[in-house]
């Protein structure tokens, strides 16, 4: 159950500032974000071979979260992470890819997807309402509901994020600090996603950690106005790493 907040064309120095936590069963093995075939920078789920995030040297970008709906979950469906890999390996436009995906959506459990052919022009698609939406410039948040749905942890992360990016120079350490917030919220403030009150509360922090499940990595992505990319991933499970990647998007 993941969370992201991002600023699209909303800072004088950056096209995109994106931060996110990846939540997963800690026993499920995955590889840190790394270069795949020297073209795609992405993480890798070792069980199914998919990914939750990736960006290519030419600037194609994709990010996916699960949509929390336990009643509709079917373990026999295809891994949602394969959608991210498919987009990053594609040369289709974002809209063409999402239109094609709409015909295949029932092969997957519910999901949210953000994609773009370049970091300054992003689209959002939810398998729940089947809408393709061009994301407006500004600050947005997404967890396991719909984009900008005001879940308490999304709103709290947005607030802290806006305070950090209000500065001309971005303090990456402050972004990691707000991603590490473990405060939970009372049940009466939370959405009812069908998992029961106790689990809703356990899943309510920005940084989740309980019973072998939780946030296994935090990531900060910066794409500046000159197409310089800086990505830093901090992992909290083996292999514990704090990796930094820098490159320039090929024009």
Buried (B, 14 or more C-beta within 10 A) or exposed (E): BBBBBBBBBBBEEBBBBBBBBBBBEBEBEBBBBBEBEEBBBBBBBEEBEBBBBBBBBBBBBBBBBBBBBEEEEEEEEEBBBBBBBBBBBBEBEBBEBBEEBBEEBEEBBBBBBBBBBBBBBBBBBBBBEEEBBEBEEEBBBBBBBBBBBEBBBBEBBBEBBEEBBEEEEBEBEBBBEBBBBEEBBEEEEBBEBEBEEEBBBBBBBBBBBEEEBBBBBBBBBBBBEEBBBBBBBBBBBEEEBEBEBEBEBEE
